[in-house]
Each structure stands twice: as structure tokens, then as C-alpha cells.
Amino acid sequence: MPIFKRFGLLSDLYIALQLALTPTLRHIWATPSLIFHPTAISRIFMSYVWTAFGAGIDENNVQLKTSLITKNAYGVVLDLGAGHGHTAKYLDTTRVTKYVALEPNILMHDAIRRTADAAGFSEPSGTLLILACGAENTTTILTSLGGYQPVDTLVSVLTLCSVPDPQETIKSLTTEVLKPGGQLLFIEHVRNPLPNVAWWQSFWSPLWGLAFDGCRLDRPSHTWIQKVGGWASEELTGTDGEDEEHLFWHRVGKFVKAT
């Protein structure tokens, strides 16, 4: 594995620090008690990073998201780790009845409202619901939907890399929150199958996660989804032209739950 691939993400980290460190420090200066809440600091930092990079990352994946999300999403859609709500842009309003944006970072909620409203989903109309809990809080998710109502479509875009207790969370979401016959659509960066690349993913993950709200590079999220079982069908692919030695190695999936 060439050295520039091993250390390439340091340039991304440097750019993120340039953009987000100063405003984050201003928050800490204004509220010194934040130093006792590292998760809050990480989310403040991440909110500035995503403001700078979120739209560009979304733009780079328009074709992929269109073929996966626009083509397949229907009914009540639960977007795990919604960010700025970019998923709403890819939902067909003739097939999707409600967009549920799950985003524990409340600093992103105003952006979700703007993006969703532009896509035809709003809180006053009842077609938009924003939840501030994490993906692991399945009871809160279900009760917020109105009395343990499961959803038709789960969407996860670059989210499972950062959820707490990922294997248990994936199992709970797919067994409790997703309807029988419902579908899980995901685009995730995952553990690379090449051992030397996977080693570097694990090496960088503690530093990367510290800066980016717990994000890890070395999670085999796609295999954890498969191991849950109970799928009527599984479609798992990669992304066209992706370097096999990339530290951010992606898997794209459409899994339909058995009835």
C-alpha cells in the first residue's frame, strides 16, 4: 500500500481543522463547561465540517443515491444520521408518505428543515419528523412514530460508521423498527477486505473518530447487516471505479426483510 494512501486522510483532517477548529473554540470560550462534554464539542466541530463539505459529498453521490434511494424508497422513510437532510432530495413524494430524519446533532436540524421543505416535506403538513435521538434509541423512535409503528424504508448513508454499539443497533433497527417486507437501503464506508488496508483503517480510526463524532473507518457494517438474517433478498455491490486500496471503501446495499 503506497505511503500516500496510508497518510492521505491527514490532508482531509487538516482542512477540517482549518475550517472548524476556530469556531469550535469560540463555542468553548463562550461556554467553558463544554470542556466536560467531549461529545458536545465533537458535534459542534462536526456541524461546521458538514456545513463546509456536506453539499459537496452529496453532489459526488447524486447518481448513486438516485439509483438506490429514488428508485426504491417508499412509505415512511427513516433516515439514520440525516445530517443536513440530503436524503430528502432523493425521495419521490408520490411514493413516500413521511420523511423521518434521525439526527442527534441538533445543530443540524435547521438545515434538515430547509432541505426537506425544498423537497416537499414539512412538519406542518405532517410529512416531516425530526428526531434528536440516536439510532440505538429504538423505543424512542417507535413511540415518536405514534405507538410503535414500524417504518417501510430504512436509509443509512455514511452513518453506521459512528453509531454506538453498532451490531446491537443494526439488529434492533432491522428487527424492531423495520416492517416485515420493508427494506434497508445503505451506502456505507466499511472495513476494507485487504488486511494491510484494514490495518491502517484501524490505526487511524481513534484519531478520525475523535474529530468526526465517533466515525470509524474499520467497521464491517455490511457483514453485520447480513448476519442479522431474516432477509427475503439481498443486493450488495460496490461503487464504480473505487480504488481497492482506499481507506474509505464503500458498500451499497438493498436488503428486503422477509414477511
N, C-alpha and C positions, 0 to 999 in steps of 0.2 A: 504494500500500500504506500504510494508516494507520500512524501512528507507534507506536501501542500494540502493533501486530502486529510491527513491526520490533524492538522492545525488550522484548516480553513475556516472553521466556525469561530475562531478568535476574532476574525475581521467583523463578523456579524455582531459578536458581543461588544466589540469596541464601538461600533456605530450605535448600538443600542445605549451604551453608557453615555456617549456623547449627547444623545437626544434626550434621554430620560433621567440621568443622574441629577442634574442641577434642579429641575422642577421637583423631583422627589425629595431632595434635601431641603427645599423650601417648605414642603409639607411638614417635614420633621422639625424644622426650625420653628414653624408656627404652632406645632403640636408636639412638644418634646416627649410626651408619653408614648408616642408611636414607637420609640426605641424598644419598648417592652412587647411590641406586637409585630414580629417579623413578617407574619403572613400579610398583615395590612400594608406594610412597606412594600412587599413584593407585588401586591396588587396595584398599588399606586404606580410603581415603576412600570408594571405591565400595561397599565392603561395608557401611559404616554408612548410606550413602544408600539402598541397596537394602533394608536391614532396615526403614527408615522408609517407603519408597514401593513396594517390590515387590509386596506383597499388594494394595495399592490399584490399581496399574496392572493387575495380573492381574484383579481384580474388575471393572474397567471394560471388560474384553475377554472376559468369560465367553461371551457369545452368539457372538461371532466365533470364538473358539477352539473352542467346541463344534461349530459348523458346519463348521469346517475340519479340526480335528485329530481330534476324537472320531469324526466320520463317516468319515474316510479313513485314519488311521494304522493300520498292521498290521505283523506280523512283528517284526523287530529294528528299533527306532526309535533313531536317533541325534539327540540334541537338541543343537544347536550353541549354545554360550553359555547353559548351562542356568540360570544364576543360582541361585535357590533351588529349582529343580526343579518349578516350577509346571506345566510341560507334563505331568508325570506324572498330574496331576489329571484330565486330559482324555483319557487313554488307556484304551481298553476292554481289560480284562485277558483277555477271551475271544478277542481278535484280536491282541493284542500279546504277543510271547513274551519280549522283553527291552527294558528301557529303559536306553539308554546315554547318560549325562549328561556332556557335554563342558564342563568349566568350569575354565579356567586359574587362576582366583582361588580358591585353596584355602581361603580364609576363608569361602567359601560352601558347602563340602562337607557340613558337619554339617546345614545346613538342607536340602540336597538329600536326604540320608538320611531326615530326618524326613518331608518331603513325600512322597517316593517310597514309604516304608513305609506311610504312611497310605493311599496309593493302591493298595497291593497289590504293590509291587515292592521286593525286598530283596537285599542282597549274599549272605547265607547261602543263599537259595533259588536264586541264580544268575540272577535276573531283573533285577538292577540292577548296572550297571557305571559307576563314576565315573572319568573320565579328567581328569588335570590339565594336559594339553597343549592347545595352541591348535588351531583349525580348520585351520590351514595345515600341521599335522604329520600328513599323511595316512598316512605309513608307520607312525607310532606308533599311529594309530587302527586301522589294519587289522591290525597284528600283535597288538594288545591284544584284538581280537575273536577271535583264535585261528587264526592262519595265513592272513592275507589274505582274510578273509571279508567281503564287502561287505554292506551293510545294505539293508533293504527300504524304509525311510522315513527321509528326512532332514527334520528340523523346524528352522526358523530363525525365532525370534521376537525381533525387535529386536536382532539380533546382527551382521548383515553390515555394519552401520554402523561397526563397530570392529575387524574382523579385519584383520590385516596383509596387504598385497599382495592386495586383495580380488578382483581379476579372476582372478589365477592361482589363488587359493584356491578360488573358486567353480568354476573349471574342473576342478581336481584332485578336489574333493569329488564333483562330478556325474559325472565320467568314471571315477574310480578307486574311490570309496567306495560309490557307489550302484549297486545291481544293475540289470542290464537289466530293464525292466518295473517298476522301483521308482519311487518318487515323491518329489518335493521339495515340501514344504508350507511356506509362509513368510508372515509378517506383518512388514513392514519399513517404517520411515520412510525416504523416499528423496528425491532431488532433485526439487524442485517444477518442473513444466513451464513455469511463468510466469517469464520471465527476471528480473523485478525481485525476486521472492521468492527465486529461486535465488541471486541476488547476495548477499542478506542471509544465506542459509544458509551460503555460503562465507565471508562476513565473520565470522560467529560461530563457525564450526567449530573454529578453533585454540584459542580460549578454552574452548569447550564440551568439546572433546576432552581438554584438559589436566585438567579437573575430573572427567570421566566416562570414564576409562580408554580414551581414544582414540576415543570416539564422534564421528562426523562427521555433519552434517546434509545434506550435499550429494552423497551417493553415489547414482548411478542404478542401484542393485543389481538392480532388476527387469529392466532392459535388458541388464545384463551376463549375467544368467541366460538370457535369451532368446538372446543371441549365442553362447552355448556350443553351441547346436544339439543335434541328436540327440534331440529330444523327439517322442514319439508324439502327445502332446496338451498344450495349454497353456490354462490358465484364469487370467486376470488381471483383478482387479477392484479397486475402491477400498473405502472404508468409508462406510457410510451417514451422510449429513449432515455430512461433513467440509468445513470451510471451505477453499475452493480457494486461499486466500492463506495458509494455515497454514504455519509454518516446519517443522512436523513433519507432512509429507504422506505418507500411507500407501498402500502397495500390498499386496494379498493375492493369493497365487498357489498353484495346484496344477499342477505340471508332472510329467508321466509320461514316464519315459525309454523310448526305443524298445528293443525286444527284438532 
